[in-house]
């Protein structure tokens, strides 16, 4: 019963973070919401007794992809400021 409520909460949280990552105008905040969405998906995998998928989700998506997005945004913003 408690596990079902936690899973329902994680589903709602994941949907909220997904919508926020699309609708937010600031790219940095969109990346943060994307990372939170990936973390909540990894938590759902862990609750479904799929630890391999949970670790994969957290290490690849929440770690590597978000780091690449942040580096890309940082370098793009820096070049735009230098061009002005």
C-alpha positions, -999 to 999 in steps of 0.1 A, spaced: 0 0 0 27 25 10 49 14 -20 19 21 -44 15 56 -30 52 63 -33 51 50 -69 21 72 -77 39 102 -62 70 95 -83 49 92 -114 33 126 -107 67 141 -99 82 127 -131 54 142 -152 56 175 -135 94 177 -141 90 166 -177 64 194 -184 86 219 -166 117 210 -185 98 217 -217 79 248 -207 106 267 -188 122 295 -209 156 295 -191 178 267 -205 197 262 -172 165 256 -153 152 233 -181 184 212 -177 179 210 -139 143 199 -143 155 173 -169 180 160 -143 153 158 -116 131 139 -140 159 114 -147 165 110 -110 128 103 -104 127 78 -132 157 60 -117 139 59 -84 109 43 -100 132 17 -116 147 10 -82 113 5 -66 104 -19 -94 134 -41 -84 154 -32 -115 186 -19 -100 206 -22 -132 183 1 -151 182 25 -121 220 27 -120 221 31 -158 194 58 -157 212 77 -130 247 74 -144 241 79 -181 212 103 -182 213 122 -149 250 123 -149 267 123 -183 239 138 -205 231 166 -180 269 174 -177 272 176 -215 241 199 -216 255 222 -190 289 224 -207 273 231 -240 251 259 -226 280 274 -207 302 275 -238 274 288 -260 265 316 -235 302 326 -232 306 329 -270 274 349 -273 287 374 -247 321 377 -264 305 383 -298 285 413 -285 
